[in-house]
Amino acid sequence: YTSPRVCYLPPIEMMTLGGPVLFLAGSLLDRYFAADAPGRCHSPAEAVEKSLALRGYDATLIDGILQSQQPVLNLYHPDHVWPAFDRAFARLLN
């Protein structure tokens, strides 16, 4: 998807599971990444090429994508999110 205002959960869920995520330039997810993010695709054709490389176990691409995802993953990983959720609800319910 290319919407600059929507990010569905599957890419975030894939990151929390430890998988590499590709995304299209201009999408909301694109805004979270550095300019040189290896998971960025500038066209659907490039997304297909990178998908084929991932399916072929291109270790360089996979490792680069996983490293570039770490800052985004830190925002959504349960280790970070659940304590904040618990604190917020404890304040609301007390």
N, CA, C and O atoms as a Tinker XYZ file with bonds, in Angstrom:
   376  protein
     1  N      0.838000   -1.173000    0.000000    73     2
     2  CA     0.000000    0.000000    0.000000    64     1     3
     3  C      0.883000    1.236000    0.000000    63     2     4     5
     4  O      2.043000    1.177000    0.406000    81     3
     5  N      0.348000    2.323000   -0.443000    73     3     6
     6  CA     1.145000    3.553000   -0.560000    64     5     7
     7  C      0.575000    4.719000    0.228000    63     6     8     9
     8  O      1.107000    5.826000    0.148000    81     7
     9  N     -0.464000    4.509000    0.966000    73     7    10
    10  CA    -1.107000    5.616000    1.671000    64     9    11
    11  C     -0.146000    6.291000    2.651000    63    10    12    13
    12  O      0.504000    5.613000    3.446000    81    11
    13  N     -0.054000    7.618000    2.600000    73    11    14
    14  CA     0.793000    8.321000    3.561000    64    13    15
    15  C      0.138000    8.486000    4.928000    63    14    16    17
    16  O      0.747000    9.035000    5.846000    81    15
    17  N     -1.115000    8.008000    5.069000    73    15    18
    18  CA    -1.846000    8.199000    6.330000    64    17    19
    19  C     -2.225000    6.890000    7.023000    63    18    20    21
    20  O     -2.832000    6.914000    8.094000    81    19
    21  N     -1.875000    5.750000    6.427000    73    19    22
    22  CA    -2.308000    4.465000    6.981000    64    21    23
    23  C     -1.126000    3.504000    7.067000    63    22    24    25
    24  O     -0.334000    3.383000    6.133000    81    23
    25  N     -1.026000    2.827000    8.201000    73    23    26
    26  CA    -0.075000    1.727000    8.349000    64    25    27
    27  C     -0.833000    0.584000    9.011000    63    26    28    29
    28  O     -1.171000    0.655000   10.193000    81    27
    29  N     -1.092000   -0.444000    8.263000    73    27    30
    30  CA    -1.790000   -1.598000    8.808000    64    29    31
    31  C     -0.854000   -2.386000    9.724000    63    30    32    33
    32  O      0.362000   -2.204000    9.675000    81    31
    33  N     -1.409000   -3.245000   10.543000    73    31    34
    34  CA    -0.621000   -3.978000   11.532000    64    33    35
    35  C      0.294000   -5.071000   10.983000    63    34    36    37
    36  O      1.340000   -5.302000   11.591000    81    35
    37  N     -0.014000   -5.758000    9.887000    73    35    38
    38  CA     0.857000   -6.863000    9.468000    64    37    39
    39  C      2.346000   -6.526000    9.338000    63    38    40    41
    40  O      3.170000   -7.346000    9.742000    81    39
    41  N      2.735000   -5.368000    8.797000    73    39    42
    42  CA     4.182000   -5.102000    8.761000    64    41    43
    43  C      4.789000   -4.968000   10.160000    63    42    44    45
    44  O      5.899000   -5.439000   10.404000    81    43
    45  N      4.068000   -4.331000   11.066000    73    43    46
    46  CA     4.560000   -4.182000   12.439000    64    45    47
    47  C      4.630000   -5.547000   13.113000    63    46    48    49
    48  O      5.597000   -5.851000   13.812000    81    47
    49  N      3.609000   -6.364000   12.904000    73    47    50
    50  CA     3.602000   -7.706000   13.486000    64    49    51
    51  C      4.762000   -8.532000   12.944000    63    50    52    53
    52  O      5.391000   -9.278000   13.694000    81    51
    53  N      5.052000   -8.410000   11.656000    73    51    54
    54  CA     6.163000   -9.154000   11.065000    64    53    55
    55  C      7.485000   -8.722000   11.698000    63    54    56    57
    56  O      8.353000   -9.553000   11.967000    81    55
    57  N      7.632000   -7.417000   11.933000    73    55    58
    58  CA     8.856000   -6.938000   12.584000    64    57    59
    59  C      8.986000   -7.517000   13.986000    63    58    60    61
    60  O     10.074000   -7.940000   14.379000    81    59
    61  N      7.890000   -7.541000   14.750000    73    59    62
    62  CA     7.964000   -8.067000   16.120000    64    61    63
    63  C      8.257000   -9.563000   16.127000    63    62    64    65
    64  O      8.778000  -10.089000   17.110000    81    63
    65  N      7.927000  -10.245000   15.040000    73    63    66
    66  CA     8.264000  -11.664000   14.916000    64    65    67
    67  C      9.690000  -11.883000   14.429000    63    66    68    69
    68  O     10.184000  -13.011000   14.417000    81    67
    69  N     10.354000  -10.788000   14.024000    73    67    70
    70  CA    11.743000  -10.895000   13.587000    64    69    71
    71  C     11.927000  -11.042000   12.094000    63    70    72    73
    72  O     13.007000  -11.415000   11.637000    81    71
    73  N     10.892000  -10.757000   11.326000    73    71    74
    74  CA    10.985000  -10.896000    9.878000    64    73    75
    75  C     11.268000   -9.587000    9.175000    63    74    76    77
    76  O     10.951000   -8.520000    9.700000    81    75
    77  N     11.864000   -9.656000    7.982000    73    75    78
    78  CA    12.143000   -8.453000    7.213000    64    77    79
    79  C     10.881000   -7.932000    6.537000    63    78    80    81
    80  O     10.062000   -8.710000    6.048000    81    79
    81  N     10.732000   -6.613000    6.512000    73    79    82
    82  CA     9.547000   -5.977000    5.926000    64    81    83
    83  C      9.975000   -5.035000    4.807000    63    82    84    85
    84  O     10.886000   -4.223000    4.966000    81    83
    85  N      9.302000   -5.164000    3.684000    73    83    86
    86  CA     9.466000   -4.233000    2.573000    64    85    87
    87  C      8.323000   -3.240000    2.615000    63    86    88    89
    88  O      7.226000   -3.576000    3.061000    81    87
    89  N      8.564000   -2.023000    2.157000    73    87    90
    90  CA     7.516000   -1.006000    2.150000    64    89    91
    91  C      7.754000   -0.072000    0.971000    63    90    92    93
    92  O      8.879000    0.085000    0.496000    81    91
    93  N      6.678000    0.538000    0.514000    73    91    94
    94  CA     6.777000    1.449000   -0.619000    64    93    95
    95  C      7.103000    2.865000   -0.168000    63    94    96    97
    96  O      6.605000    3.341000    0.852000    81    95
    97  N      7.941000    3.520000   -0.941000    73    95    98
    98  CA     8.269000    4.918000   -0.696000    64    97    99
    99  C      6.982000    5.730000   -0.727000    63    98   100   101
   100  O      6.123000    5.520000   -1.583000    81    99
   101  N      6.859000    6.648000    0.206000    73    99   102
   102  CA     5.673000    7.489000    0.279000    64   101   103
   103  C      4.603000    6.973000    1.215000    63   102   104   105
   104  O      3.658000    7.696000    1.531000    81   103
   105  N      4.732000    5.735000    1.664000    73   103   106
   106  CA     3.752000    5.177000    2.599000    64   105   107
   107  C      4.010000    5.735000    3.994000    63   106   108   109
   108  O      5.067000    6.308000    4.259000    81   107
   109  N      3.040000    5.562000    4.877000    73   107   110
   110  CA     3.227000    6.010000    6.254000    64   109   111
   111  C      4.408000    5.287000    6.899000    63   110   112   113
   112  O      5.197000    5.905000    7.615000    81   111
   113  N      4.532000    3.996000    6.654000    73   111   114
   114  CA     5.644000    3.234000    7.221000    64   113   115
   115  C      6.978000    3.815000    6.760000    63   114   116   117
   116  O      7.954000    3.802000    7.512000    81   115
   117  N      7.025000    4.316000    5.551000    73   115   118
   118  CA     8.241000    4.917000    5.000000    64   117   119
   119  C      8.749000    6.060000    5.870000    63   118   120   121
   120  O      9.958000    6.275000    5.963000    81   119
   121  N      7.857000    6.785000    6.498000    73   119   122
   122  CA     8.239000    7.938000    7.318000    64   121   123
   123  C      9.048000    7.548000    8.553000    63   122   124   125
   124  O      9.754000    8.385000    9.114000    81   123
   125  N      8.957000    6.307000    8.976000    73   123   126
   126  CA     9.656000    5.842000   10.172000    64   125   127
   127  C     11.113000    5.475000    9.908000    63   126   128   129
   128  O     11.887000    5.310000   10.851000    81   127
   129  N     11.496000    5.347000    8.645000    73   127   130
   130  CA    12.810000    4.808000    8.307000    64   129   131
   131  C     13.775000    5.866000    7.813000    63   130   132   133
   132  O     13.370000    6.918000    7.317000    81   131
   133  N     15.057000    5.574000    7.954000    73   131   134
   134  CA    16.116000    6.440000    7.445000    64   133   135
   135  C     16.077000    6.466000    5.918000    63   134   136   137
   136  O     15.488000    5.593000    5.282000    81   135
   137  N     16.708000    7.469000    5.354000    73   135   138
   138  CA    16.681000    7.668000    3.903000    64   137   139
   139  C     17.283000    6.500000    3.133000    63   138   140   141
   140  O     16.904000    6.258000    1.987000    81   139
   141  N     18.209000    5.777000    3.739000    73   139   142
   142  CA    18.877000    4.678000    3.032000    64   141   143
   143  C     18.342000    3.294000    3.423000    63   142   144   145
   144  O     19.036000    2.293000    3.244000    81   143
   145  N     17.141000    3.230000    3.944000    73   143   146
   146  CA    16.579000    1.951000    4.413000    64   145   147
   147  C     16.514000    0.935000    3.275000    63   146   148   149
   148  O     15.939000    1.219000    2.224000    81   147
   149  N     17.097000   -0.245000    3.473000    73   147   150
   150  CA    17.118000   -1.249000    2.414000    64   149   151
   151  C     15.754000   -1.891000    2.145000    63   150   152   153
   152  O     15.581000   -2.543000    1.115000    81   151
   153  N     14.791000   -1.722000    3.038000    73   151   154
   154  CA    13.456000   -2.282000    2.814000    64   153   155
   155  C     12.560000   -1.391000    1.970000    63   154   156   157
   156  O     11.469000   -1.803000    1.577000    81   155
   157  N     13.008000   -0.178000    1.690000    73   155   158
   158  CA    12.212000    0.762000    0.892000    64   157   159
   159  C     12.226000    0.328000   -0.571000    63   158   160   161
   160  O     13.263000   -0.040000   -1.122000    81   159
   161  N     11.054000    0.383000   -1.173000    73   159   162
   162  CA    10.897000    0.072000   -2.591000    64   161   163
   163  C     10.271000    1.279000   -3.275000    63   162   164   165
   164  O      9.268000    1.814000   -2.801000    81   163
   165  N     10.852000    1.703000   -4.371000    73   163   166
   166  CA    10.373000    2.898000   -5.062000    64   165   167
   167  C      9.322000    2.588000   -6.119000    63   166   168   169
   168  O      8.767000    3.500000   -6.730000    81   167
   169  N      9.050000    1.316000   -6.334000    73   167   170
   170  CA     8.027000    0.915000   -7.307000    64   169   171
   171  C      7.563000   -0.497000   -6.976000    63   170   172   173
   172  O      8.261000   -1.234000   -6.280000    81   171
   173  N      6.401000   -0.871000   -7.466000    73   171   174
   174  CA     5.980000   -2.264000   -7.272000    64   173   175
   175  C      6.965000   -3.258000   -7.897000    63   174   176   177
   176  O      7.157000   -4.353000   -7.369000    81   175
   177  N      7.581000   -2.885000   -9.004000    73   175   178
   178  CA     8.558000   -3.782000   -9.639000    64   177   179
   179  C      9.759000   -4.010000   -8.719000    63   178   180   181
   180  O     10.259000   -5.130000   -8.613000    81   179
   181  N     10.220000   -2.945000   -8.054000    73   179   182
   182  CA    11.327000   -3.100000   -7.116000    64   181   183
   183  C     10.904000   -3.959000   -5.922000    63   182   184   185
   184  O     11.709000   -4.730000   -5.399000    81   183
   185  N      9.658000   -3.833000   -5.493000    73   183   186
   186  CA     9.157000   -4.663000   -4.392000    64   185   187
   187  C      9.178000   -6.141000   -4.793000    63   186   188   189
   188  O      9.514000   -7.002000   -3.980000    81   187
   189  N      8.823000   -6.427000   -6.034000    73   187   190
   190  CA     8.865000   -7.812000   -6.516000    64   189   191
   191  C     10.308000   -8.311000   -6.528000    63   190   192   193
   192  O     10.583000   -9.429000   -6.090000    81   191
   193  N     11.227000   -7.489000   -7.025000    73   191   194
   194  CA    12.642000   -7.887000   -7.068000    64   193   195
   195  C     13.174000   -8.178000   -5.671000    63   194   196   197
   196  O     13.836000   -9.193000   -5.450000    81   195
   197  N     12.886000   -7.293000   -4.737000    73   195   198
   198  CA    13.371000   -7.506000   -3.374000    64   197   199
   199  C     12.670000   -8.691000   -2.710000    63   198   200   201
   200  O     13.286000   -9.414000   -1.927000    81   199
   201  N     11.403000   -8.892000   -3.014000    73   199   202
   202  CA    10.685000  -10.053000   -2.473000    64   201   203
   203  C     11.333000  -11.345000   -2.956000    63   202   204   205
   204  O     11.501000  -12.288000   -2.182000    81   203
   205  N     11.691000  -11.388000   -4.219000    73   203   206
   206  CA    12.366000  -12.569000   -4.767000    64   205   207
   207  C     13.726000  -12.770000   -4.097000    63   206   208   209
   208  O     14.126000  -13.902000   -3.825000    81   207
   209  N     14.432000  -11.673000   -3.833000    73   207   210
   210  CA    15.720000  -11.785000   -3.146000    64   209   211
   211  C     15.527000  -12.319000   -1.726000    63   210   212   213
   212  O     16.316000  -13.138000   -1.256000    81   211
   213  N     14.479000  -11.854000   -1.047000    73   211   214
   214  CA    14.191000  -12.366000    0.299000    64   213   215
   215  C     13.854000  -13.846000    0.248000    63   214   216   217
   216  O     14.324000  -14.628000    1.074000    81   215
   217  N     13.040000  -14.223000   -0.720000    73   215   218
   218  CA    12.678000  -15.645000   -0.860000    64   217   219
   219  C     13.882000  -16.500000   -1.198000    63   218   220   221
   220  O     13.905000  -17.694000   -0.899000    81   219
   221  N     14.893000  -15.891000   -1.827000    73   219   222
   222  CA    16.122000  -16.600000   -2.150000    64   221   223
   223  C     17.153000  -16.555000   -1.040000    63   222   224   225
   224  O     18.297000  -16.970000   -1.224000    81   223
   225  N     16.736000  -16.042000    0.130000    73   223   226
   226  CA    17.595000  -15.979000    1.322000    64   225   227
   227  C     18.848000  -15.122000    1.096000    63   226   228   229
   228  O     19.954000  -15.521000    1.462000    81   227
   229  N     18.666000  -13.953000    0.495000    73   227   230
   230  CA    19.759000  -12.997000    0.314000    64   229   231
   231  C     20.128000  -12.454000    1.694000    63   230   232   233
   232  O     19.480000  -11.544000    2.211000    81   231
   233  N     21.181000  -13.028000    2.281000    73   231   234
   234  CA    21.554000  -12.715000    3.663000    64   233   235
   235  C     21.919000  -11.247000    3.840000    63   234   236   237
   236  O     21.618000  -10.662000    4.880000    81   235
   237  N     22.552000  -10.651000    2.860000    73   235   238
   238  CA    22.940000   -9.246000    2.972000    64   237   239
   239  C     21.703000   -8.361000    3.039000    63   238   240   241
   240  O     21.629000   -7.459000    3.874000    81   239
   241  N     20.735000   -8.612000    2.171000    73   239   242
   242  CA    19.502000   -7.834000    2.167000    64   241   243
   243  C     18.724000   -8.066000    3.464000    63   242   244   245
   244  O     18.260000   -7.113000    4.091000    81   243
   245  N     18.585000   -9.310000    3.858000    73   243   246
   246  CA    17.838000   -9.636000    5.079000    64   245   247
   247  C     18.470000   -8.960000    6.299000    63   246   248   249
   248  O     17.770000   -8.326000    7.089000    81   247
   249  N     19.770000   -9.092000    6.451000    73   247   250
   250  CA    20.442000   -8.488000    7.605000    64   249   251
   251  C     20.310000   -6.970000    7.595000    63   250   252   253
   252  O     20.089000   -6.357000    8.639000    81   251
   253  N     20.445000   -6.363000    6.419000    73   251   254
   254  CA    20.308000   -4.913000    6.316000    64   253   255
   255  C     18.919000   -4.444000    6.693000    63   254   256   257
   256  O     18.760000   -3.453000    7.406000    81   255
   257  N     17.913000   -5.159000    6.212000    73   255   258
   258  CA    16.530000   -4.794000    6.535000    64   257   259
   259  C     16.277000   -4.948000    8.028000    63   258   260   261
   260  O     15.704000   -4.058000    8.657000    81   259
   261  N     16.699000   -6.068000    8.596000    73   259   262
   262  CA    16.471000   -6.296000   10.025000    64   261   263
   263  C     17.150000   -5.229000   10.875000    63   262   264   265
   264  O     16.567000   -4.753000   11.849000    81   263
   265  N     18.362000   -4.850000   10.523000    73   263   266
   266  CA    19.056000   -3.799000   11.282000    64   265   267
   267  C     18.340000   -2.461000   11.145000    63   266   268   269
   268  O     18.219000   -1.722000   12.122000    81   267
   269  N     17.865000   -2.144000    9.948000    73   267   270
   270  CA    17.204000   -0.850000    9.736000    64   269   271
   271  C     15.855000   -0.785000   10.445000    63   270   272   273
   272  O     15.362000    0.303000   10.741000    81   271
   273  N     15.257000   -1.940000   10.719000    73   271   274
   274  CA    13.947000   -1.991000   11.376000    64   273   275
   275  C     14.022000   -1.802000   12.884000    63   274   276   277
   276  O     13.002000   -1.536000   13.520000    81   275
   277  N     15.204000   -1.932000   13.466000    73   275   278
   278  CA    15.310000   -1.941000   14.925000    64   277   279
   279  C     14.707000   -0.702000   15.582000    63   278   280   281
   280  O     13.966000   -0.849000   16.554000    81   279
   281  N     14.987000    0.517000   15.098000    73   279   282
   282  CA    14.366000    1.687000   15.739000    64   281   283
   283  C     12.838000    1.679000   15.654000    63   282   284   285
   284  O     12.162000    2.103000   16.592000    81   283
   285  N     12.298000    1.202000   14.544000    73   283   286
   286  CA    10.839000    1.127000   14.383000    64   285   287
   287  C     10.291000    0.035000   15.289000    63   286   288   289
   288  O      9.278000    0.228000   15.961000    81   287
   289  N     10.950000   -1.090000   15.306000    73   287   290
   290  CA    10.532000   -2.203000   16.153000    64   289   291
   291  C     10.501000   -1.786000   17.616000    63   290   292   293
   292  O      9.602000   -2.186000   18.356000    81   291
   293  N     11.470000   -0.991000   18.036000    73   291   294
   294  CA    11.518000   -0.560000   19.436000    64   293   295
   295  C     10.269000    0.230000   19.829000    63   294   296   297
   296  O      9.869000    0.205000   20.993000    81   295
   297  N      9.657000    0.919000   18.893000    73   295   298
   298  CA     8.445000    1.688000   19.185000    64   297   299
   299  C      7.234000    0.795000   19.450000    63   298   300   301
   300  O      6.331000    1.177000   20.194000    81   299
   301  N      7.216000   -0.383000   18.849000    73   299   302
   302  CA     6.029000   -1.232000   18.875000    64   301   303
   303  C      6.219000   -2.576000   19.559000    63   302   304   305
   304  O      5.248000   -3.308000   19.750000    81   303
   305  N      7.421000   -2.910000   19.925000    73   303   306
   306  CA     7.667000   -4.223000   20.519000    64   305   307
   307  C      6.952000   -4.328000   21.866000    63   306   308   309
   308  O      6.929000   -3.358000   22.623000    81   307
   309  N      6.372000   -5.482000   22.177000    73   307   310
   310  CA     5.672000   -5.655000   23.447000    64   309   311
   311  C      6.513000   -5.301000   24.677000    63   310   312   313
   312  O      5.970000   -4.833000   25.678000    81   311
   313  N      7.813000   -5.516000   24.615000    73   311   314
   314  CA     8.657000   -5.165000   25.760000    64   313   315
   315  C      8.601000   -3.673000   26.062000    63   314   316   317
   316  O      8.786000   -3.268000   27.210000    81   315
   317  N      8.352000   -2.870000   25.070000    73   315   318
   318  CA     8.252000   -1.421000   25.233000    64   317   319
   319  C      6.803000   -0.976000   25.448000    63   318   320   321
   320  O      6.525000   -0.114000   26.281000    81   319
   321  N      5.894000   -1.571000   24.693000    73   319   322
   322  CA     4.498000   -1.121000   24.677000    64   321   323
   323  C      3.724000   -1.563000   25.918000    63   322   324   325
   324  O      2.998000   -0.760000   26.503000    81   323
   325  N      3.863000   -2.810000   26.324000    73   323   326
   326  CA     3.044000   -3.318000   27.428000    64   325   327
   327  C      3.262000   -2.565000   28.732000    63   326   328   329
   328  O      2.279000   -2.243000   29.399000    81   327
   329  N      4.499000   -2.265000   29.136000    73   327   330
   330  CA     4.660000   -1.489000   30.378000    64   329   331
   331  C      4.001000   -0.106000   30.283000    63   330   332   333
   332  O      3.406000    0.360000   31.254000    81   331
   333  N      4.103000    0.542000   29.138000    73   331   334
   334  CA     3.459000    1.853000   28.970000    64   333   335
   335  C      1.941000    1.706000   29.044000    63   334   336   337
   336  O      1.271000    2.535000   29.659000    81   335
   337  N      1.401000    0.678000   28.436000    73   335   338
   338  CA    -0.029000    0.388000   28.482000    64   337   339
   339  C     -0.464000    0.158000   29.931000    63   338   340   341
   340  O     -1.463000    0.720000   30.380000    81   339
   341  N      0.289000   -0.670000   30.658000    73   339   342
   342  CA    -0.046000   -0.970000   32.053000    64   341   343
   343  C     -0.011000    0.283000   32.922000    63   342   344   345
   344  O     -0.884000    0.474000   33.768000    81   343
   345  N      0.992000    1.137000   32.721000    73   343   346
   346  CA     1.077000    2.373000   33.504000    64   345   347
   347  C     -0.114000    3.287000   33.216000    63   346   348   349
   348  O     -0.699000    3.862000   34.134000    81   347
   349  N     -0.462000    3.413000   31.958000    73   347   350
   350  CA    -1.577000    4.295000   31.578000    64   349   351
   351  C     -2.891000    3.789000   32.178000    63   350   352   353
   352  O     -3.676000    4.580000   32.700000    81   351
   353  N     -3.130000    2.496000   32.108000    73   351   354
   354  CA    -4.385000    1.970000   32.642000    64   353   355
   355  C     -4.402000    1.960000   34.168000    63   354   356   357
   356  O     -5.459000    2.111000   34.781000    81   355
   357  N     -3.235000    1.783000   34.779000    73   355   358
   358  CA    -3.174000    1.858000   36.233000    64   357   359
   359  C     -3.562000    3.275000   36.686000    63   358   360   361
   360  O     -4.283000    3.437000   37.671000    81   359
   361  N     -3.088000    4.289000   35.970000    73   359   362
   362  CA    -3.458000    5.670000   36.313000    64   361   363
   363  C     -4.944000    5.909000   36.100000    63   362   364   365
   364  O     -5.593000    6.573000   36.907000    81   363
   365  N     -5.480000    5.369000   35.017000    73   363   366
   366  CA    -6.910000    5.572000   34.720000    64   365   367
   367  C     -7.819000    4.842000   35.710000    63   366   368   369
   368  O     -8.891000    5.342000   36.050000    81   367
   369  N     -7.411000    3.697000   36.161000    73   367   370
   370  CA    -8.264000    2.879000   37.004000    64   369   371
   371  C     -8.068000    3.146000   38.499000    63   370   372   373
   372  O     -8.892000    2.725000   39.311000    81   371
   373  N     -7.013000    3.821000   38.862000    73   371   374
   374  CA    -6.780000    4.100000   40.296000    64   373   375
   375  C     -7.545000    5.283000   40.713000    63   374   376
   376  O     -7.485000    5.679000   41.877000    81   375
